[in-house]
């Protein structure tokens, strides 16, 4: 018999179709069967969804799943279950694994691991340079033909203008994205946080926002020169936003994202030396944060990307200057956006879903994700309660890691159901796999 589930009286927020209203949605096996008030349910299981929101499953452009090589931090199994718990149905896995995802064989290995234990779709990102060393280009053509959509040396900025130009030129015929972690190494050497008043107050070495902006300016010039597709990930500085906005208006093929933690916190929040707030790039000023929020609302920033960066407890429990940067993000991203942006009225709920699902899906060329939620479409869906109010603690996580910037913070919203290809990966707020 077909597996049939009816969500009755749910608020459907679907940017791809422009829908935002209360309706019924029937899921049958892997597909959406019908959308509309009074949808016939026959022998379907009926879920009373009054007060709940249904949206296309979230899509993350930037997550570290750590496998292969760093399974003491996270695995593809635990990372994708964490993703499902946060409402994600697809994530782009960063290539700084061991071995580095810099060839088609490692791409195939990541895919095989995801097919075996993944709770959502996993898209391996390919490295721009061999071994992430910033010198010799990888075989972008080979990996593009293997289905890789995004190339990045994330965690290591491509310092050479010549190499970055070649990458944009080489990638252009395949219409894949070259994604940059923008950070001038010479200006940020030894950094612990943003360079400014609070770095001086706390006695910590700082990296100026110019370390990011200089690379953004260079890469935009190279994208303009080559016509390649550039994506600037985890933008943190107001000046970077100004440059990206101008380049977009000039027709440069550039997109950009920001993280939930950069949209929520600022350098002043580091006064307690909380290593969970040590992230890369560093949290910048309240003025930078305000600029990020405005840019997300305006569409200058195309996406919210988690930069999910799990670490083992002993790594984050070191002194601040010894702890590695990074915070988990997959399980708290939606709640963080609802709390910091939607609830205060800075971004509409429809725009938030657009930036967390529809746009990133389109950037990655994912036809089955990001909506529309319509008959015959794949049932990649999240249903959440926007009214739930909860304090994040270590018991909230499915991920192996607990290094969340949001521990101790009160957030709004909770994912209750996630469906990936019609199968429940989260049921009533609990992992189903």
Secondary structure by P-SEA (a helix, b strand, c coil): ccbbbbbccccccccccccbbbbbbbbccccccccccccccccccccccccccccccbbbcccccccccccccccaaaaaaaaaaacccbbbbbcccccccccaaaaaaaaaaaacccccbbbbbbbcccccccccccaaaaaaaaccccccccccccccaaaaaaaaaaacccccccccccccccccccccccccaaaaaabbbbbcaaaaaaaaaaaaaaaaaccbbbbbcccccaaaaaaaaaaaaacccccccccccccccccccccccccccccccccccaaaaaaaaaaaaacccccccccbbbbcccccccccccbbbbbbccccaaaaaaacccccccccaaaaaaaacaaaaaaaccccccccccccccccbbbbbccbbbbbccccccccccccccccccccccccbbbcccccccccccccc
